[in-house]
Amino acid sequence: MHREHTKIVPIGNRVIGGGNPILIQSMTNTRTEDAEATIQQILRLEKAGCEIIRCTVPTAEAALDDTLSRHAVIFFYKLPL
């Protein structure tokens, strides 16, 4: 399969682009304000083999809740969020 040459981009402890191996990634679809549901979904994605997980923080309420951010430090150590 032909792959275009792309710029190398570091994401946490992973690297994408530039001919590096393709990484499995996904994005949570829970309401970020529901930190417990988001954390559980992140854990399921990790267990399924996801190597990069994306989350949005679309509201001030979600940004002000530090529950998810406290856990993100632990997750980020293992895989990029």
C-alpha positions as CSV (number, residue, x, y, z in Angstrom):
1,M,0.0,0.0,0.0
2,H,1.3,3.4,-0.9
3,R,1.5,6.0,1.9
4,E,2.2,9.7,1.4
5,H,5.2,11.1,3.2
6,T,3.9,13.2,6.1
7,K,5.2,15.3,8.9
8,I,6.2,13.5,12.1
9,V,3.9,14.6,15.0
10,P,4.6,13.5,18.6
11,I,1.5,12.9,20.7
12,G,2.5,12.1,24.3
13,N,4.8,9.1,24.2
14,R,3.7,8.1,20.7
15,V,4.7,9.4,17.2
16,I,2.5,9.5,14.1
17,G,3.3,10.4,10.5
18,G,6.6,10.2,8.7
19,G,6.3,6.5,7.9
20,N,5.8,5.5,11.5
21,P,3.4,2.6,12.1
22,I,-0.3,3.4,12.0
23,L,-1.7,3.8,15.5
24,I,-5.3,2.9,16.5
25,Q,-7.1,5.9,17.8
26,S,-10.6,6.8,18.8
27,M,-12.6,9.6,20.4
28,T,-14.9,9.4,23.3
29,N,-18.6,10.0,22.7
30,T,-19.7,10.5,26.3
31,R,-20.7,13.9,27.8
32,T,-17.4,15.0,29.2
33,E,-19.3,16.6,32.1
34,D,-20.0,13.0,33.1
35,A,-16.5,12.2,34.2
36,E,-17.2,8.7,35.4
37,A,-18.8,7.6,32.1
38,T,-15.9,9.2,30.2
39,I,-13.3,7.5,32.4
40,Q,-15.0,4.1,31.9
41,Q,-15.1,4.6,28.1
42,I,-11.4,5.5,28.1
43,L,-10.7,2.3,30.0
44,R,-12.7,0.2,27.6
45,L,-11.0,1.8,24.6
46,E,-7.6,1.1,26.1
47,K,-8.6,-2.5,26.8
48,A,-9.7,-2.8,23.1
49,G,-6.2,-1.8,22.0
50,C,-6.7,1.9,21.4
51,E,-3.3,3.8,21.3
52,I,-4.5,7.4,21.2
53,I,-7.8,8.6,22.7
54,R,-9.3,12.0,22.0
55,C,-11.8,13.8,24.3
56,T,-13.5,17.1,23.9
57,V,-14.3,19.6,26.6
58,P,-17.1,21.6,25.0
59,T,-18.4,23.5,28.0
60,A,-17.2,25.6,30.9
61,E,-18.9,23.1,33.2
62,A,-16.7,20.2,31.8
63,A,-13.6,22.4,31.9
64,L,-14.2,23.3,35.6
65,D,-14.7,19.8,36.8
66,D,-11.3,18.5,37.8
67,T,-12.4,14.8,38.1
68,L,-11.5,14.0,34.6
69,S,-8.3,16.1,34.6
70,R,-7.0,14.3,37.7
71,H,-7.5,11.0,36.0
72,A,-6.1,12.3,32.7
73,V,-2.6,12.5,34.3
74,I,-2.7,8.8,35.0
75,F,-4.1,7.9,31.6
76,F,-1.6,10.2,29.8
77,Y,1.2,8.4,31.4
78,K,0.1,5.2,29.7
79,L,-1.4,6.5,26.5
80,P,-2.0,9.9,24.9
81,L,-5.3,11.5,25.5
